[in-house]
């Protein structure tokens, strides 16, 4: 099973931070990707806004977004993480 460790996080605690960042960026981009109860318990600053936005289809969510929309969120996460690493490196 060569691919079984492929998605293993080096820092497991990073999952919640990355999820929070994902939903915050989606809210900034105006993407309707979550409802109030669907954040899986994550305490995000924009949880109320995300719930108020509703979504496409019956439940909204990432599966109703285009690949471009989802990719733009992932690209922005990468951009912000690189910028943070560069700032930390310079300090």
Beta strands, then each sheet from edge to edge (+ up, - down):
end
